[in-house]
Amino acid sequence: RKGGGGGVRVACFNNLYKVTLKTFAAWMRILQVEREAVLWLLRMPDAATPRLQAEMSAAGVDPDRLILTHLFPRDVHLKVKSAATIFLDTLAYNAHSSAADSLAAGVPVVTCAGAAMPS
């Protein structure tokens, strides 16, 4: 599974409120190394887009490497998610159903155990 331009599609289908600055910084380090990779996130909320793009620019990553999509219709969501290369989980509050859906779509999930109940 390759992303646009032959790169990897690094995805996280969690709600954006679960993405901390520390998590986003880790993702930017991945994109700095994997020059063809794109970051695929859900567009929730739309107002977050300029902040995400600014954080990418500040990390030296082209904001055009950000793919934002809305929730997928229930009847096709697993097929759409299967286009991801890898699902990167958030740490402070883990994925739950987003991770289960990604695994069901055949996408490997990378996560970490945390100290709090939801992680």
DSSP file with accessible surface (Angstrom, degrees, kcal/mol):
  #  RESIDUE AA STRUCTURE BP1 BP2  ACC     N-H-->O    O-->H-N    N-H-->O    O-->H-N    TCO  KAPPA ALPHA  PHI   PSI    X-CA   Y-CA   Z-CA
    1    1 A R              0   0  132      0, 0.0     8,-0.3     0, 0.0     2,-0.3   0.000 360.0 360.0 360.0 115.2    0.0    0.0    0.0
    2    2 A K        -     0   0  133      6,-0.1     6,-0.3     1,-0.1     5,-0.1  -0.858 360.0-135.0-119.4 151.3    1.6    3.2   -1.2
    3    3 A G    >   -     0   0    7      4,-9.2     3,-1.6    -2,-0.3     4,-0.2  -0.180  53.0 -47.4 -89.6-172.6    0.5    6.8   -0.9
    4    4 A G  G >  S+     0   0   46      1,-0.3     3,-1.1     2,-0.2    -1,-0.2  -0.252 129.0  16.9 -56.8 137.4    0.5    9.5   -3.4
    5    5 A G  G 3  S-     0   0   70      1,-0.2    -1,-0.3    -3,-0.1     3,-0.1   0.700 134.7 -65.4  72.8  17.1    3.8    9.8   -5.3
    6    6 A G  G <  S+     0   0   50     -3,-1.6    -1,-0.2     1,-0.2    -2,-0.2   0.530 102.8 128.2  85.7   4.1    4.9    6.3   -4.2
    7    7 A G    <   -     0   0    3     -3,-1.1    -4,-9.2    29,-0.4    -1,-0.2  -0.310  64.0 -88.5 -92.3 176.0    5.1    7.2   -0.5
    8    8 A V        -     0   0   31     -6,-0.3    30,-2.7    -3,-0.1     2,-0.9  -0.580  28.7-135.4 -81.5 141.5    3.6    5.7    2.6
    9    9 A R  E     -a   38   0A  71     -8,-0.3    76,-2.2    -2,-0.2    77,-1.6  -0.865  19.6-166.0 -99.9 101.2    0.2    6.8    3.9
   10   10 A V  E     -ab  39  86A   7     28,-2.8    30,-3.2    -2,-0.9     2,-0.3  -0.805  19.0-171.8 -87.3 117.6    0.6    7.3    7.6
   11   11 A A  E     +ab  40  87A   0     75,-3.0    77,-2.9    -2,-0.6     2,-0.3  -0.831  29.2 178.5-119.7 151.5   -2.9    7.4    9.0
   12   12 A C  E     -a   41   0A   1     28,-2.2    30,-0.7    -2,-0.3    77,-0.1  -0.882   2.7-176.9-145.1 115.1   -4.7    8.2   12.3
   13   13 A F        +     0   0    4     -2,-0.3     2,-0.1    28,-0.2    28,-0.1   0.131  47.0 117.9 -99.5  19.8   -8.5    8.1   12.2
   14   14 A N  S    S-     0   0    2      1,-0.1    28,-0.5     2,-0.1    -2,-0.1  -0.424  80.5 -87.1 -75.6 160.3   -8.9    9.2   15.8
   15   15 A N    >   -     0   0   62      1,-0.1     3,-1.9    -2,-0.1     4,-0.2  -0.418  40.4-119.7 -62.0 143.7  -10.7   12.4   16.6
   16   16 A L  G >  S+     0   0   19     28,-1.0     3,-2.0     1,-0.3    -1,-0.1   0.757 107.1  73.3 -64.9 -23.6   -8.2   15.3   16.5
   17   17 A Y  G 3  S+     0   0  168      1,-0.3    -1,-0.3    27,-0.2    -2,-0.0   0.741  91.5  60.4 -64.0 -15.6   -8.7   16.2   20.2
   18   18 A K  G <  S+     0   0   17     -3,-1.9     2,-0.8     2,-0.1    75,-0.4   0.603  83.5  94.4 -82.9 -11.7   -6.7   13.0   21.0
   19   19 A V    <   -     0   0   28     -3,-2.0     2,-0.1    -4,-0.2    71,-0.0  -0.735  61.0-165.3 -89.1 110.3   -3.6   14.3   19.1
   20   20 A T     >  -     0   0   56     -2,-0.8     4,-2.8     1,-0.1     5,-0.2  -0.459  34.5-109.4 -86.6 165.1   -1.2   16.0   21.5
   21   21 A L  H  > S+     0   0  109      1,-0.2     4,-2.6     2,-0.2     5,-0.2   0.888 121.3  54.0 -60.5 -36.5    1.6   18.2   20.5
   22   22 A K  H  > S+     0   0  166      2,-0.2     4,-1.8     1,-0.2    -1,-0.2   0.925 110.4  45.5 -64.7 -43.6    4.0   15.5   21.6
   23   23 A T  H  > S+     0   0   15      2,-0.2     4,-2.2     1,-0.2    -2,-0.2   0.936 113.3  49.5 -63.7 -46.4    2.3   12.9   19.4
   24   24 A F  H  X S+     0   0    8     -4,-2.8     4,-2.3     1,-0.2    -2,-0.2   0.907 108.4  53.8 -62.0 -38.9    2.1   15.3   16.4
   25   25 A A  H  X S+     0   0   39     -4,-2.6     4,-2.0     1,-0.2    -1,-0.2   0.898 107.2  51.5 -62.7 -38.1    5.9   16.1   16.8
   26   26 A A  H  X S+     0   0   32     -4,-1.8     4,-1.7     1,-0.2    -1,-0.2   0.919 109.1  50.4 -64.3 -42.2    6.6   12.3   16.7
   27   27 A W  H  X S+     0   0    9     -4,-2.2     4,-2.2     1,-0.2    -1,-0.2   0.889 107.6  53.7 -62.2 -38.2    4.6   12.0   13.5
   28   28 A M  H  X S+     0   0    4     -4,-2.3     4,-2.2     1,-0.2    -1,-0.2   0.891 104.5  54.9 -65.8 -35.3    6.5   15.0   12.0
   29   29 A R  H  X S+     0   0  140     -4,-2.0     4,-1.5     2,-0.2    -1,-0.2   0.903 107.7  50.3 -64.2 -37.0    9.8   13.2   12.8
   30   30 A I  H  X S+     0   0   63     -4,-1.7     4,-3.2     1,-0.2     3,-0.3   0.942 111.3  47.7 -63.5 -46.2    8.5   10.2   10.8
   31   31 A L  H  < S+     0   0    1     -4,-2.2    -2,-0.2     1,-0.2     6,-0.2   0.819 106.6  57.8 -67.4 -29.0    7.6   12.5    7.9
   32   32 A Q  H  < S+     0   0   71     -4,-2.2    -1,-0.2    -5,-0.2    -2,-0.2   0.867 115.4  36.4 -66.6 -34.6   11.0   14.2    8.0
   33   33 A V  H  < S+     0   0  114     -4,-1.5     2,-1.3    -3,-0.3    -2,-0.2   0.893 115.3  54.4 -82.8 -44.8   12.7   10.8    7.5
   34   34 A E  S >< S-     0   0   98     -4,-3.2     3,-1.8    -5,-0.2    -1,-0.2  -0.696  70.9-177.9 -92.4  84.7   10.1    9.3    5.1
   35   35 A R  T 3  S+     0   0  166     -2,-1.3    -1,-0.2     1,-0.3   -28,-0.1   0.682  78.9  47.7 -63.5 -21.8   10.2   12.1    2.5
   36   36 A E  T 3  S+     0   0  117    -30,-0.1   -29,-0.4    -3,-0.1    -1,-0.3   0.483  90.3 109.2 -95.8  -4.3    7.5   10.5    0.3
   37   37 A A    <   -     0   0    1     -3,-1.8     2,-0.3   -30,-0.2   -28,-0.2  -0.361  51.4-157.2 -75.3 151.6    5.1    9.8    3.2
   38   38 A V  E     -a    9   0A  17    -30,-2.7   -28,-2.8    -2,-0.1     2,-0.5  -0.907  15.2-127.9-122.2 155.2    1.9   11.7    3.7
   39   39 A L  E     -ac  10  66A   1     26,-2.7    28,-3.4    -2,-0.3     2,-0.6  -0.922  21.3-162.0-105.1 123.9   -0.1   12.1    6.9
   40   40 A W  E     +ac  11  67A  16    -30,-3.2   -28,-2.2    -2,-0.5     2,-0.3  -0.925  20.0 161.2-113.3 114.4   -3.8   11.1    6.6
   41   41 A L  E     -ac  12  68A   1     26,-2.9    28,-1.9    -2,-0.6     2,-0.3  -0.873  42.1-100.0-127.5 161.6   -6.2   12.4    9.3
   42   42 A L  E     - c   0  69A   6    -30,-0.7     2,-1.7   -28,-0.5    28,-0.2  -0.613  33.4-123.5 -78.3 143.6   -9.9   13.0    9.8
   43   43 A R        +     0   0   74     26,-3.5     3,-0.3    -2,-0.3    28,-0.2  -0.618  49.9 161.0 -88.0  76.9  -11.0   16.5    9.2
   44   44 A M        +     0   0   44     -2,-1.7   -28,-1.0     1,-0.5   -27,-0.2  -0.864  68.5  13.2-144.3 105.1  -12.7   17.0   12.6
   45   45 A P  S >  S-     0   0   81      0, 0.0     3,-1.8     0, 0.0    -1,-0.5   0.629  74.5-148.6 -91.5 163.1  -13.0   19.9   13.2
   46   46 A D  G >  S+     0   0   94     -3,-0.3     3,-1.8     1,-0.3    -2,-0.1   0.843  95.9  68.3 -57.4 -33.7  -12.5   21.8   10.0
   47   47 A A  G 3  S+     0   0   87      1,-0.3     4,-0.5     2,-0.1    -1,-0.3   0.677  88.2  66.6 -63.9 -16.0  -11.1   24.7   12.1
   48   48 A A  G <> S+     0   0   24     -3,-1.8     4,-2.5     1,-0.2    -1,-0.3   0.699  77.2  86.7 -77.8 -17.2   -8.0   22.6   13.0
   49   49 A T  H <> S+     0   0   18     -3,-1.8     4,-2.6    -4,-0.3     5,-0.2   0.904  86.8  47.7 -54.9 -50.8   -6.7   22.6    9.5
   50   50 A P  H  > S+     0   0   84      0, 0.0     4,-2.4     0, 0.0    -1,-0.2   0.898 113.3  49.6 -60.3 -36.2   -4.7   25.9    9.6
   51   51 A R  H  > S+     0   0  143     -4,-0.5     4,-2.5    -3,-0.2    -2,-0.2   0.920 110.6  49.2 -67.7 -43.2   -3.1   24.8   12.9
   52   52 A L  H  X S+     0   0   18     -4,-2.5     4,-2.2     2,-0.2    -1,-0.2   0.936 112.9  47.8 -60.2 -44.9   -2.1   21.4   11.6
   53   53 A Q  H  X S+     0   0   80     -4,-2.6     4,-2.5    -5,-0.2    -2,-0.2   0.903 111.6  50.2 -63.8 -40.0   -0.6   23.0    8.5
   54   54 A A  H  X S+     0   0   55     -4,-2.4     4,-2.6    -5,-0.2    -1,-0.2   0.906 109.9  50.2 -65.8 -40.5    1.3   25.6   10.6
   55   55 A E  H  X S+     0   0   62     -4,-2.5     4,-1.4     2,-0.2    -1,-0.2   0.882 110.6  50.4 -65.4 -37.3    2.7   22.9   12.9
   56   56 A M  H  <>S+     0   0    0     -4,-2.2     5,-2.9    -5,-0.2     3,-0.3   0.946 111.1  48.0 -64.7 -46.5    3.8   20.9    9.8
   57   57 A S  H ><5S+     0   0   68     -4,-2.5     3,-1.9     1,-0.2    -2,-0.2   0.917 109.0  53.5 -59.4 -43.8    5.5   24.0    8.4
   58   58 A A  H 3<5S+     0   0   87     -4,-2.6    -1,-0.2     1,-0.3    -2,-0.2   0.818 108.1  51.5 -62.0 -28.9    7.2   24.7   11.7
   59   59 A A  T 3<5S-     0   0   29     -4,-1.4    -1,-0.3    -3,-0.3    -2,-0.2   0.405 121.7-108.4 -87.2   1.6    8.5   21.1   11.7
   60   60 A G  T < 5S+     0   0   58     -3,-1.9     2,-0.5     1,-0.3    -3,-0.2   0.729  78.6 129.9  78.8  22.0    9.9   21.6    8.2
   61   61 A V      < -     0   0    2     -5,-2.9    -1,-0.3    -6,-0.2    -2,-0.2  -0.930  65.9-112.5-112.3 130.7    7.3   19.4    6.6
   62   62 A D    >   -     0   0   85     -2,-0.5     3,-2.4     1,-0.2     4,-0.0  -0.434  18.3-141.9 -61.6 121.3    5.4   20.5    3.6
   63   63 A P  G >  S+     0   0   28      0, 0.0     3,-1.7     0, 0.0    -1,-0.2   0.702  96.5  75.9 -60.8 -16.8    1.7   21.0    4.6
   64   64 A D  G 3  S+     0   0  139      1,-0.3    -2,-0.1   -11,-0.1   -11,-0.0   0.629  81.6  70.5 -68.3 -10.4    0.7   19.6    1.2
   65   65 A R  G <  S+     0   0   33     -3,-2.4   -26,-2.7   -27,-0.1     2,-0.5   0.350  78.8  98.1 -86.8   8.4    1.7   16.2    2.6
   66   66 A L  E <   -c   39   0A  21     -3,-1.7     2,-0.5   -28,-0.2   -26,-0.2  -0.850  56.8-165.9 -98.3 124.6   -1.4   16.4    4.9
   67   67 A I  E     -c   40   0A  56    -28,-3.4   -26,-2.9    -2,-0.5     2,-0.5  -0.958   6.7-172.3-109.2 122.6   -4.5   14.6    3.7
   68   68 A L  E     +c   41   0A  21     -2,-0.5     2,-0.3   -28,-0.2   -26,-0.2  -0.970   7.6 172.3-117.7 129.3   -7.7   15.4    5.5
   69   69 A T  E     -c   42   0A  38    -28,-1.9   -26,-3.5    -2,-0.5     3,-0.1  -0.936  28.1-120.9-131.7 156.0  -10.9   13.6    4.9
   70   70 A H        -     0   0  106     -2,-0.3   -26,-0.1   -28,-0.2     0, 0.0  -0.328  56.9 -63.6 -81.5 173.1  -14.3   13.6    6.5
   71   71 A L        -     0   0  119    -28,-0.2    -1,-0.2    -2,-0.1     3,-0.1  -0.275  59.4-120.1 -54.8 146.9  -15.9   10.5    8.1
   72   72 A F        -     0   0   33      1,-0.1     5,-0.2    -3,-0.1    -1,-0.1  -0.672  30.4 -95.0 -92.9 146.2  -16.4    7.8    5.6
   73   73 A P    >>  -     0   0   79      0, 0.0     3,-1.9     0, 0.0     4,-1.3  -0.288  38.1-116.9 -57.0 142.1  -19.9    6.3    4.9
   74   74 A R  T 34 S+     0   0  192      1,-0.3     4,-0.4     2,-0.2     3,-0.4   0.858 111.2  58.0 -52.3 -38.7  -20.5    3.2    7.0
   75   75 A D  T 34 S+     0   0  141      1,-0.2    -1,-0.3     2,-0.1     4,-0.1   0.669 120.7  25.2 -73.3 -13.4  -20.8    0.9    4.0
   76   76 A V  T <> S+     0   0   55     -3,-1.9     4,-2.5     2,-0.1     5,-0.2   0.406  88.0 104.1-125.9   0.9  -17.3    1.8    2.6
   77   77 A H  H  X S+     0   0   18     -4,-1.3     4,-2.5    -3,-0.4     5,-0.2   0.872  83.5  47.7 -62.5 -36.2  -15.3    2.9    5.6
   78   78 A L  H  > S+     0   0   65     -4,-0.4     4,-1.5     2,-0.2    -1,-0.2   0.918 112.3  50.1 -69.3 -37.9  -13.2   -0.3    5.9
   79   79 A K  H  4 S+     0   0  166      2,-0.2     4,-0.3     1,-0.2    -2,-0.2   0.931 113.0  46.4 -64.3 -43.5  -12.4   -0.3    2.2
   80   80 A V  H >< S+     0   0   49     -4,-2.5     3,-1.9     1,-0.2    -2,-0.2   0.947 111.2  51.3 -64.2 -46.1  -11.3    3.4    2.3
   81   81 A K  H >< S+     0   0   15     -4,-2.5     3,-2.1     1,-0.3    -1,-0.2   0.796  94.6  72.5 -63.0 -26.1   -9.2    2.8    5.4
   82   82 A S  T 3< S+     0   0   39     -4,-1.5    -1,-0.3     1,-0.3    -2,-0.2   0.680  82.2  72.5 -65.4 -12.7   -7.5   -0.1    3.8
   83   83 A A  T <  S+     0   0   32     -3,-1.9    -1,-0.3    -4,-0.3    -2,-0.2   0.634  78.3  98.0 -76.1 -11.3   -5.7    2.5    1.6
   84   84 A A    <   -     0   0    0     -3,-2.1   -74,-0.1    -4,-0.2     3,-0.1  -0.459  64.9-152.2 -73.4 149.6   -3.6    3.4    4.6
   85   85 A T  S    S-     0   0   33    -76,-2.2     2,-0.3     1,-0.4   -75,-0.2   0.854  77.7  -3.5 -85.4 -41.7   -0.1    1.9    4.9
   86   86 A I  E     -b   10   0A  46    -77,-1.6   -75,-3.0    21,-0.1     2,-0.6  -0.991  62.1-135.0-152.9 145.7    0.0    2.1    8.7
   87   87 A F  E     -bd  11 109A   0     21,-2.8    23,-2.8    -2,-0.3     2,-0.6  -0.934  17.8-159.3-104.8 121.4   -2.2    3.5   11.5
   88   88 A L  E     - d   0 110A  18    -77,-2.9    23,-0.2    -2,-0.6     2,-0.1  -0.911  14.5-144.3-102.0 121.3   -0.4    5.4   14.2
   89   89 A D        -     0   0   20     21,-2.9     2,-0.3    -2,-0.6     5,-0.1  -0.344  12.6-115.8 -80.5 162.3   -2.3    5.6   17.4
   90   90 A T        -     0   0    1      3,-0.3    22,-0.2     1,-0.1     5,-0.2  -0.676  19.8-146.9 -92.7 153.4   -2.4    8.6   19.8
   91   91 A L  S    S+     0   0   69     -2,-0.3     3,-0.3   -73,-0.2    -1,-0.1   0.935  86.2  52.5 -93.1 -49.7   -1.0    8.0   23.3
   92   92 A A  S    S+     0   0   58    -74,-0.3     2,-0.3     1,-0.3    -1,-0.1   0.862 130.3  14.1 -60.3 -32.6   -2.9   10.1   25.9
   93   93 A Y  S    S-     0   0   90    -75,-0.4    -1,-0.3    26,-0.1    -3,-0.3  -0.875  90.0-140.1-144.8 104.7   -6.2    8.6   24.7
   94   94 A N        -     0   0   16     24,-1.7    -3,-0.1    -3,-0.3     4,-0.1  -0.025  20.9-103.9 -71.3 174.8   -5.9    5.5   22.4
   95   95 A A    >   +     0   0    1     -5,-0.2     3,-1.4     1,-0.2     2,-0.4   0.798  41.7 172.3 -72.6 -39.7   -7.9    4.6   19.4
   96   96 A H  T 3> S+     0   0  103      1,-0.3     4,-2.1     2,-0.2     3,-0.5  -0.458  79.4  13.5  59.8-113.5  -10.4    1.9   20.5
   97   97 A S  H 3> S+     0   0   80     -2,-0.4     4,-2.9     1,-0.2    -1,-0.3   0.825 125.8  59.9 -66.6 -29.7  -12.8    1.4   17.5
   98   98 A S  H <> S+     0   0   18     -3,-1.4     4,-2.0     2,-0.2    -1,-0.2   0.909 109.1  44.1 -63.4 -39.5  -10.6    3.3   15.1
   99   99 A A  H  > S+     0   0   16     -3,-0.5     4,-2.7     2,-0.2    -2,-0.2   0.924 113.3  50.5 -69.4 -42.8   -7.8    0.9   15.7
  100  100 A A  H  X S+     0   0   57     -4,-2.1     4,-2.5     1,-0.2    -2,-0.2   0.917 111.4  48.7 -61.2 -42.8  -10.1   -2.1   15.5
  101  101 A D  H  X S+     0   0   38     -4,-2.9     4,-1.7     2,-0.2    -1,-0.2   0.903 110.5  51.0 -62.6 -41.9  -11.5   -0.8   12.2
  102  102 A S  H  <>S+     0   0    0     -4,-2.0     5,-2.8    -5,-0.2    -2,-0.2   0.929 110.9  47.8 -63.4 -43.8   -8.0   -0.3   10.8
  103  103 A L  H ><5S+     0   0  107     -4,-2.7     3,-1.8     1,-0.2    -2,-0.2   0.924 110.0  52.6 -62.2 -41.4   -7.0   -3.9   11.8
  104  104 A A  H 3<5S+     0   0   73     -4,-2.5    -1,-0.2     1,-0.3    -2,-0.2   0.815 107.0  53.9 -63.7 -27.9  -10.2   -5.2   10.2
  105  105 A A  T 3<5S-     0   0   17     -4,-1.7    -1,-0.3    -5,-0.2    -2,-0.2   0.415 124.1-106.2 -85.1   0.6   -9.2   -3.3    7.0
  106  106 A G  T < 5S+     0   0   42     -3,-1.8    -3,-0.2     1,-0.3    -2,-0.1   0.654  75.7 137.0  86.2  16.0   -5.8   -5.0    7.0
  107  107 A V      < -     0   0    2     -5,-2.8    -1,-0.3    -6,-0.2   -21,-0.1  -0.848  54.6-123.8 -99.6 125.0   -3.8   -2.0    8.2
  108  108 A P        -     0   0   67      0, 0.0   -21,-2.8     0, 0.0     2,-0.4  -0.373  24.2-143.7 -65.5 146.3   -1.2   -2.6   10.9
  109  109 A V  E     -d   87   0A  37    -23,-0.2     2,-0.5   -21,-0.1   -21,-0.2  -0.946   9.3-161.1-116.3 132.1   -1.6   -0.5   14.0
  110  110 A V  E     +d   88   0A  73    -23,-2.8   -21,-2.9    -2,-0.4     2,-0.3  -0.963  28.8 149.8-110.9 124.3    1.3    1.0   16.1
  111  111 A T        -     0   0   74     -2,-0.5     2,-0.4   -23,-0.2   -20,-0.1  -0.883  33.4-136.4-143.5 173.2    0.4    2.0   19.6
  112  112 A C        -     0   0   82     -2,-0.3     2,-0.3   -22,-0.2   -18,-0.1  -0.989  23.8-115.7-133.8 145.5    1.9    2.3   23.1
  113  113 A A        -     0   0  100     -2,-0.4     2,-0.2     6,-0.1   -22,-0.0  -0.607  37.4-162.8 -76.7 138.1    0.5    1.3   26.5
  114  114 A G        -     0   0   33     -2,-0.3   -22,-0.1     2,-0.3     5,-0.0  -0.588  28.8-114.3-114.8-178.9    0.0    4.3   28.7
  115  115 A A  S    S+     0   0  115     -2,-0.2     2,-0.2     3,-0.0   -23,-0.0   0.700  89.9  76.8 -89.8 -21.1   -0.5    4.8   32.4
  116  116 A A  S >  S-     0   0   56      1,-0.1     3,-1.5   -24,-0.1    -2,-0.3  -0.501  90.6-108.6 -91.9 161.2   -4.1    6.0   32.3
  117  117 A M  T 3  S+     0   0  174      1,-0.3    -1,-0.1    -2,-0.2    -3,-0.1   0.903 115.1  50.1 -55.8 -46.1   -7.3    3.9   31.8
  118  118 A P  T 3         0   0   28      0, 0.0   -24,-1.7     0, 0.0    -1,-0.3   0.520 360.0 360.0 -76.5   0.0   -8.0    5.1   28.2
  119  119 A S    <         0   0   34     -3,-1.5    -6,-0.1   -26,-0.2   -27,-0.1  -0.555 360.0 360.0-113.9 360.0   -4.5    4.5   27.0
